[in-house]
Amino acid sequence: MNGHRREGFVLAAATGIVGVTFGVLADAAGLTLPQVLVMSALVFTGASQLAAVSVVGSGGSEVAAVGSALLLAARNALYGPVVARLLPDSWLPKAASAQFVIDETTAMAVIQDDDAHAADAFWWTALWLWSFWNIGSIVGVWLGAVIGEPEVWGLDAAFPAAFVALLVPHLRHQPGRVAAFGGAALAVASIPIAPAGVPLLVAALAVVPGWLVGRRRSDEVST
Protein backbone atom coordinates (compact mmCIF):
# COMPACT_ATOMS: atom_id res chain seq x y z
CA MET A 1 0.00 0.00 0.00
CA ASN A 2 1.36 3.42 -0.97
CA GLY A 3 2.36 5.73 1.87
CA HIS A 4 -0.38 8.28 1.27
CA ARG A 5 -3.00 5.55 0.92
CA ARG A 6 -1.90 4.04 4.22
CA GLU A 7 -2.02 7.46 5.90
CA GLY A 8 -5.48 8.08 4.47
CA PHE A 9 -6.63 4.70 5.79
CA VAL A 10 -5.35 5.45 9.30
CA LEU A 11 -6.97 8.89 9.24
CA ALA A 12 -10.27 7.41 8.07
CA ALA A 13 -10.20 4.70 10.74
CA ALA A 14 -9.67 7.33 13.44
CA THR A 15 -12.51 9.41 12.02
CA GLY A 16 -14.73 6.34 12.12
CA ILE A 17 -14.39 6.36 15.90
CA VAL A 18 -15.84 9.87 15.91
CA GLY A 19 -18.61 8.48 13.71
CA VAL A 20 -19.46 6.06 16.51
CA THR A 21 -19.81 9.01 18.87
CA PHE A 22 -22.08 10.74 16.37
CA GLY A 23 -24.26 7.65 16.14
CA VAL A 24 -24.60 7.48 19.93
CA LEU A 25 -25.54 11.16 20.17
CA ALA A 26 -27.96 10.87 17.25
CA ASP A 27 -29.69 7.95 18.94
CA ALA A 28 -29.93 9.92 22.18
CA ALA A 29 -31.41 12.86 20.26
CA GLY A 30 -34.17 10.61 18.94
CA LEU A 31 -32.99 10.00 15.37
CA THR A 32 -33.80 6.63 13.84
CA LEU A 33 -31.25 4.40 12.13
CA PRO A 34 -32.54 5.28 8.61
CA GLN A 35 -32.30 8.99 9.44
CA VAL A 36 -28.73 8.55 10.67
CA LEU A 37 -27.81 6.56 7.57
CA VAL A 38 -29.17 9.21 5.22
CA MET A 39 -27.50 11.99 7.18
CA SER A 40 -24.08 10.35 7.26
CA ALA A 41 -24.24 9.32 3.61
CA LEU A 42 -25.42 12.67 2.24
CA VAL A 43 -24.24 15.33 4.69
CA PHE A 44 -20.93 13.56 5.35
CA THR A 45 -19.25 16.22 7.43
CA GLY A 46 -18.73 15.42 11.09
CA ALA A 47 -18.81 18.85 12.69
CA SER A 48 -22.08 19.75 10.95
CA GLN A 49 -23.72 16.47 11.89
CA LEU A 50 -22.61 16.76 15.51
CA ALA A 51 -23.90 20.32 15.59
CA ALA A 52 -27.30 19.32 14.27
CA VAL A 53 -27.85 16.43 16.68
CA SER A 54 -26.53 18.49 19.60
CA VAL A 55 -29.06 21.23 18.89
CA VAL A 56 -31.90 18.71 18.48
CA GLY A 57 -30.83 16.85 21.60
CA SER A 58 -30.87 20.11 23.57
CA GLY A 59 -34.43 20.82 22.50
CA GLY A 60 -33.59 23.30 19.75
CA SER A 61 -35.67 23.84 16.64
CA GLU A 62 -35.05 22.23 13.28
CA VAL A 63 -34.22 25.66 11.85
CA ALA A 64 -31.51 26.19 14.47
CA ALA A 65 -30.16 22.69 13.87
CA VAL A 66 -29.96 23.13 10.10
CA GLY A 67 -28.58 26.66 10.46
CA SER A 68 -25.80 25.48 12.77
CA ALA A 69 -24.93 22.62 10.44
CA LEU A 70 -24.81 24.87 7.38
CA LEU A 71 -22.71 27.41 9.24
CA LEU A 72 -20.03 24.83 9.98
CA ALA A 73 -20.26 23.22 6.54
CA ALA A 74 -19.69 26.56 4.80
CA ARG A 75 -15.94 26.27 5.36
CA ASN A 76 -15.83 23.36 2.91
CA ALA A 77 -16.63 25.78 0.08
CA LEU A 78 -13.17 27.28 0.58
CA TYR A 79 -11.57 23.95 -0.27
CA GLY A 80 -13.12 23.78 -3.73
CA PRO A 81 -10.54 25.99 -5.52
CA VAL A 82 -7.74 24.04 -3.82
CA VAL A 83 -8.77 20.61 -5.12
CA ALA A 84 -10.71 21.59 -8.27
CA ARG A 85 -7.88 20.44 -10.53
CA LEU A 86 -8.13 16.95 -9.03
CA LEU A 87 -11.83 16.50 -9.80
CA PRO A 88 -13.41 15.30 -13.10
CA ASP A 89 -13.65 17.83 -15.92
CA SER A 90 -17.32 17.24 -16.74
CA TRP A 91 -19.62 19.41 -14.67
CA LEU A 92 -21.96 16.65 -13.42
CA PRO A 93 -19.22 14.31 -12.11
CA LYS A 94 -17.41 17.33 -10.69
CA ALA A 95 -20.57 18.46 -8.88
CA ALA A 96 -21.01 14.95 -7.46
CA SER A 97 -17.36 14.92 -6.37
CA ALA A 98 -17.99 18.00 -4.24
CA GLN A 99 -19.61 15.62 -1.74
CA PHE A 100 -16.10 14.47 -0.78
CA VAL A 101 -14.42 17.88 -0.52
CA ILE A 102 -13.95 18.05 3.25
CA ASP A 103 -11.15 18.79 5.72
CA GLU A 104 -9.48 15.39 5.66
CA THR A 105 -9.52 14.74 1.91
CA THR A 106 -8.26 18.24 1.16
CA ALA A 107 -5.48 17.97 3.74
CA MET A 108 -4.32 14.62 2.35
CA ALA A 109 -4.31 16.02 -1.19
CA VAL A 110 -2.42 19.25 -0.57
CA ILE A 111 0.52 17.62 1.21
CA GLN A 112 1.41 15.49 -1.84
CA ASP A 113 4.28 16.37 -4.16
CA ASP A 114 2.41 16.23 -7.48
CA ASP A 115 -1.12 16.20 -8.86
CA ALA A 116 -1.12 12.47 -9.62
CA HIS A 117 -0.36 11.56 -6.01
CA ALA A 118 -2.69 14.31 -4.79
CA ALA A 119 -5.61 12.92 -6.79
CA ASP A 120 -4.85 9.39 -5.61
CA ALA A 121 -4.67 10.50 -1.98
CA PHE A 122 -7.88 12.52 -2.31
CA TRP A 123 -9.97 9.69 -3.74
CA TRP A 124 -8.65 6.89 -1.56
CA THR A 125 -9.06 9.00 1.56
CA ALA A 126 -12.58 9.94 0.44
CA LEU A 127 -13.50 6.29 -0.13
CA TRP A 128 -12.22 5.10 3.22
CA LEU A 129 -13.58 8.09 5.10
CA TRP A 130 -17.09 7.69 3.72
CA SER A 131 -17.03 3.97 4.51
CA PHE A 132 -15.66 4.27 8.02
CA TRP A 133 -17.88 7.23 8.87
CA ASN A 134 -21.04 5.42 7.84
CA ILE A 135 -20.02 2.17 9.54
CA GLY A 136 -19.16 4.13 12.68
CA SER A 137 -22.54 5.87 12.60
CA ILE A 138 -24.36 2.53 12.40
CA VAL A 139 -22.31 1.08 15.26
CA GLY A 140 -22.96 4.21 17.29
CA VAL A 141 -26.73 3.94 16.91
CA TRP A 142 -26.53 0.31 18.03
CA LEU A 143 -24.34 1.24 21.01
CA GLY A 144 -26.66 4.10 21.91
CA ALA A 145 -29.45 1.63 22.54
CA VAL A 146 -27.10 -0.39 24.75
CA ILE A 147 -25.30 2.24 26.86
CA GLY A 148 -28.22 4.59 27.42
CA GLU A 149 -27.47 8.22 28.28
CA PRO A 150 -24.27 9.44 26.54
CA GLU A 151 -23.57 11.89 29.40
CA VAL A 152 -22.64 8.94 31.59
CA TRP A 153 -19.71 8.21 29.29
CA GLY A 154 -18.80 11.83 28.61
CA LEU A 155 -19.77 11.53 24.94
CA ASP A 156 -21.84 14.71 25.13
CA ALA A 157 -18.53 16.60 25.05
CA ALA A 158 -17.75 15.34 21.54
CA PHE A 159 -19.23 18.30 19.68
CA PRO A 160 -17.56 21.01 21.79
CA ALA A 161 -14.27 19.13 21.47
CA ALA A 162 -14.62 18.91 17.68
CA PHE A 163 -15.46 22.60 17.48
CA VAL A 164 -12.41 23.54 19.56
CA ALA A 165 -10.23 21.35 17.33
CA LEU A 166 -11.43 23.29 14.28
CA LEU A 167 -10.82 26.57 16.06
CA VAL A 168 -7.31 26.05 17.41
CA PRO A 169 -5.34 26.58 14.13
CA HIS A 170 -6.93 30.02 13.69
CA LEU A 171 -5.77 31.26 17.10
CA ARG A 172 -2.27 31.77 15.76
CA HIS A 173 -3.39 34.97 14.02
CA GLN A 174 -4.97 38.10 15.47
CA PRO A 175 -8.09 38.10 13.23
CA GLY A 176 -8.75 34.50 14.26
CA ARG A 177 -8.37 35.34 17.93
CA VAL A 178 -10.73 38.31 17.61
CA ALA A 179 -13.35 36.17 15.90
CA ALA A 180 -12.89 33.26 18.34
CA PHE A 181 -13.11 35.23 21.56
CA GLY A 182 -15.78 37.52 20.18
CA GLY A 183 -17.85 34.50 19.15
CA ALA A 184 -17.41 32.94 22.59
CA ALA A 185 -18.56 36.16 24.27
CA LEU A 186 -21.62 36.44 22.02
CA ALA A 187 -22.55 32.80 22.60
CA VAL A 188 -22.24 33.06 26.38
CA ALA A 189 -24.23 36.30 26.44
CA SER A 190 -27.04 34.87 24.32
CA ILE A 191 -27.41 31.49 26.08
CA PRO A 192 -29.75 32.79 28.84
CA ILE A 193 -32.12 34.50 26.38
CA ALA A 194 -31.92 32.52 23.13
CA PRO A 195 -33.40 29.10 22.25
CA ALA A 196 -31.08 26.10 22.01
CA GLY A 197 -28.88 26.23 18.92
CA VAL A 198 -29.32 29.95 18.31
CA PRO A 199 -26.22 31.01 20.34
CA LEU A 200 -24.06 29.16 17.81
CA LEU A 201 -25.62 31.19 14.99
CA VAL A 202 -25.21 34.42 16.97
CA ALA A 203 -21.54 33.60 17.56
CA ALA A 204 -20.99 33.67 13.79
CA LEU A 205 -21.44 37.46 13.90
CA ALA A 206 -17.95 37.67 15.40
CA VAL A 207 -16.58 36.89 11.96
CA VAL A 208 -17.25 40.53 11.04
CA PRO A 209 -14.82 42.14 13.56
CA GLY A 210 -12.30 39.41 12.80
CA TRP A 211 -12.55 40.21 9.09
CA LEU A 212 -12.20 43.95 9.78
CA VAL A 213 -9.05 43.36 11.85
CA GLY A 214 -7.61 41.19 9.08
CA ARG A 215 -8.41 43.80 6.46
CA ARG A 216 -6.83 46.57 8.53
CA ARG A 217 -3.65 44.55 8.97
CA SER A 218 -3.51 43.86 5.25
CA ASP A 219 -3.83 47.58 4.54
CA GLU A 220 -1.03 48.33 6.99
CA VAL A 221 1.25 45.78 5.35
CA SER A 222 0.52 47.11 1.85
CA THR A 223 1.34 50.66 2.88
C-alpha positions as CSV (number, residue, x, y, z in Angstrom):
1,M,0.0,0.0,0.0
2,N,1.4,3.4,-1.0
3,G,2.4,5.7,1.9
4,H,-0.4,8.3,1.3
5,R,-3.0,5.5,0.9
6,R,-1.9,4.0,4.2
7,E,-2.0,7.5,5.9
8,G,-5.5,8.1,4.5
9,F,-6.6,4.7,5.8
10,V,-5.4,5.4,9.3
11,L,-7.0,8.9,9.2
12,A,-10.3,7.4,8.1
13,A,-10.2,4.7,10.7
14,A,-9.7,7.3,13.4
15,T,-12.5,9.4,12.0
16,G,-14.7,6.3,12.1
17,I,-14.4,6.4,15.9
18,V,-15.8,9.9,15.9
19,G,-18.6,8.5,13.7
20,V,-19.5,6.1,16.5
21,T,-19.8,9.0,18.9
22,F,-22.1,10.7,16.4
23,G,-24.3,7.6,16.1
24,V,-24.6,7.5,19.9
25,L,-25.5,11.2,20.2
26,A,-28.0,10.9,17.3
27,D,-29.7,7.9,18.9
28,A,-29.9,9.9,22.2
29,A,-31.4,12.9,20.3
30,G,-34.2,10.6,18.9
31,L,-33.0,10.0,15.4
32,T,-33.8,6.6,13.8
33,L,-31.2,4.4,12.1
34,P,-32.5,5.3,8.6
35,Q,-32.3,9.0,9.4
36,V,-28.7,8.5,10.7
37,L,-27.8,6.6,7.6
38,V,-29.2,9.2,5.2
39,M,-27.5,12.0,7.2
40,S,-24.1,10.3,7.3
41,A,-24.2,9.3,3.6
42,L,-25.4,12.7,2.2
43,V,-24.2,15.3,4.7
44,F,-20.9,13.6,5.3
45,T,-19.2,16.2,7.4
46,G,-18.7,15.4,11.1
47,A,-18.8,18.8,12.7
48,S,-22.1,19.8,11.0
49,Q,-23.7,16.5,11.9
50,L,-22.6,16.8,15.5
51,A,-23.9,20.3,15.6
52,A,-27.3,19.3,14.3
53,V,-27.8,16.4,16.7
54,S,-26.5,18.5,19.6
55,V,-29.1,21.2,18.9
56,V,-31.9,18.7,18.5
57,G,-30.8,16.8,21.6
58,S,-30.9,20.1,23.6
59,G,-34.4,20.8,22.5
60,G,-33.6,23.3,19.7
61,S,-35.7,23.8,16.6
62,E,-35.1,22.2,13.3
63,V,-34.2,25.7,11.9
64,A,-31.5,26.2,14.5
65,A,-30.2,22.7,13.9
66,V,-30.0,23.1,10.1
67,G,-28.6,26.7,10.5
68,S,-25.8,25.5,12.8
69,A,-24.9,22.6,10.4
70,L,-24.8,24.9,7.4
71,L,-22.7,27.4,9.2
72,L,-20.0,24.8,10.0
73,A,-20.3,23.2,6.5
74,A,-19.7,26.6,4.8
75,R,-15.9,26.3,5.4
76,N,-15.8,23.4,2.9
77,A,-16.6,25.8,0.1
78,L,-13.2,27.3,0.6
79,Y,-11.6,23.9,-0.3
80,G,-13.1,23.8,-3.7
81,P,-10.5,26.0,-5.5
82,V,-7.7,24.0,-3.8
83,V,-8.8,20.6,-5.1
84,A,-10.7,21.6,-8.3
85,R,-7.9,20.4,-10.5
86,L,-8.1,17.0,-9.0
87,L,-11.8,16.5,-9.8
88,P,-13.4,15.3,-13.1
89,D,-13.7,17.8,-15.9
90,S,-17.3,17.2,-16.7
91,W,-19.6,19.4,-14.7
92,L,-22.0,16.7,-13.4
93,P,-19.2,14.3,-12.1
94,K,-17.4,17.3,-10.7
95,A,-20.6,18.5,-8.9
96,A,-21.0,15.0,-7.5
97,S,-17.4,14.9,-6.4
98,A,-18.0,18.0,-4.2
99,Q,-19.6,15.6,-1.7
100,F,-16.1,14.5,-0.8
101,V,-14.4,17.9,-0.5
102,I,-14.0,18.0,3.2
103,D,-11.2,18.8,5.7
104,E,-9.5,15.4,5.7
105,T,-9.5,14.7,1.9
106,T,-8.3,18.2,1.2
107,A,-5.5,18.0,3.7
108,M,-4.3,14.6,2.3
109,A,-4.3,16.0,-1.2
110,V,-2.4,19.3,-0.6
111,I,0.5,17.6,1.2
112,Q,1.4,15.5,-1.8
113,D,4.3,16.4,-4.2
114,D,2.4,16.2,-7.5
115,D,-1.1,16.2,-8.9
116,A,-1.1,12.5,-9.6
117,H,-0.4,11.6,-6.0
118,A,-2.7,14.3,-4.8
119,A,-5.6,12.9,-6.8
120,D,-4.9,9.4,-5.6
121,A,-4.7,10.5,-2.0
122,F,-7.9,12.5,-2.3
123,W,-10.0,9.7,-3.7
124,W,-8.6,6.9,-1.6
125,T,-9.1,9.0,1.6
126,A,-12.6,9.9,0.4
127,L,-13.5,6.3,-0.1
128,W,-12.2,5.1,3.2
129,L,-13.6,8.1,5.1
130,W,-17.1,7.7,3.7
131,S,-17.0,4.0,4.5
132,F,-15.7,4.3,8.0
133,W,-17.9,7.2,8.9
134,N,-21.0,5.4,7.8
135,I,-20.0,2.2,9.5
136,G,-19.2,4.1,12.7
137,S,-22.5,5.9,12.6
138,I,-24.4,2.5,12.4
139,V,-22.3,1.1,15.3
140,G,-23.0,4.2,17.3
141,V,-26.7,3.9,16.9
142,W,-26.5,0.3,18.0
143,L,-24.3,1.2,21.0
144,G,-26.7,4.1,21.9
145,A,-29.4,1.6,22.5
146,V,-27.1,-0.4,24.8
147,I,-25.3,2.2,26.9
148,G,-28.2,4.6,27.4
149,E,-27.5,8.2,28.3
150,P,-24.3,9.4,26.5
151,E,-23.6,11.9,29.4
152,V,-22.6,8.9,31.6
153,W,-19.7,8.2,29.3
154,G,-18.8,11.8,28.6
155,L,-19.8,11.5,24.9
156,D,-21.8,14.7,25.1
157,A,-18.5,16.6,25.0
158,A,-17.7,15.3,21.5
159,F,-19.2,18.3,19.7
160,P,-17.6,21.0,21.8
161,A,-14.3,19.1,21.5
162,A,-14.6,18.9,17.7
163,F,-15.5,22.6,17.5
164,V,-12.4,23.5,19.6
165,A,-10.2,21.4,17.3
166,L,-11.4,23.3,14.3
167,L,-10.8,26.6,16.1
168,V,-7.3,26.1,17.4
169,P,-5.3,26.6,14.1
170,H,-6.9,30.0,13.7
171,L,-5.8,31.3,17.1
172,R,-2.3,31.8,15.8
173,H,-3.4,35.0,14.0
174,Q,-5.0,38.1,15.5
175,P,-8.1,38.1,13.2
176,G,-8.8,34.5,14.3
177,R,-8.4,35.3,17.9
178,V,-10.7,38.3,17.6
179,A,-13.3,36.2,15.9
180,A,-12.9,33.3,18.3
181,F,-13.1,35.2,21.6
182,G,-15.8,37.5,20.2
183,G,-17.8,34.5,19.1
184,A,-17.4,32.9,22.6
185,A,-18.6,36.2,24.3
186,L,-21.6,36.4,22.0
187,A,-22.6,32.8,22.6
188,V,-22.2,33.1,26.4
189,A,-24.2,36.3,26.4
190,S,-27.0,34.9,24.3
191,I,-27.4,31.5,26.1
192,P,-29.8,32.8,28.8
193,I,-32.1,34.5,26.4
194,A,-31.9,32.5,23.1
195,P,-33.4,29.1,22.2
196,A,-31.1,26.1,22.0
197,G,-28.9,26.2,18.9
198,V,-29.3,29.9,18.3
199,P,-26.2,31.0,20.3
200,L,-24.1,29.2,17.8
201,L,-25.6,31.2,15.0
202,V,-25.2,34.4,17.0
203,A,-21.5,33.6,17.6
204,A,-21.0,33.7,13.8
205,L,-21.4,37.5,13.9
206,A,-17.9,37.7,15.4
207,V,-16.6,36.9,12.0
208,V,-17.3,40.5,11.0
209,P,-14.8,42.1,13.6
210,G,-12.3,39.4,12.8
211,W,-12.6,40.2,9.1
212,L,-12.2,43.9,9.8
213,V,-9.1,43.4,11.8
214,G,-7.6,41.2,9.1
215,R,-8.4,43.8,6.5
216,R,-6.8,46.6,8.5
217,R,-3.7,44.6,9.0
218,S,-3.5,43.9,5.3
219,D,-3.8,47.6,4.5
220,E,-1.0,48.3,7.0
221,V,1.3,45.8,5.3
222,S,0.5,47.1,1.8
223,T,1.3,50.7,2.9
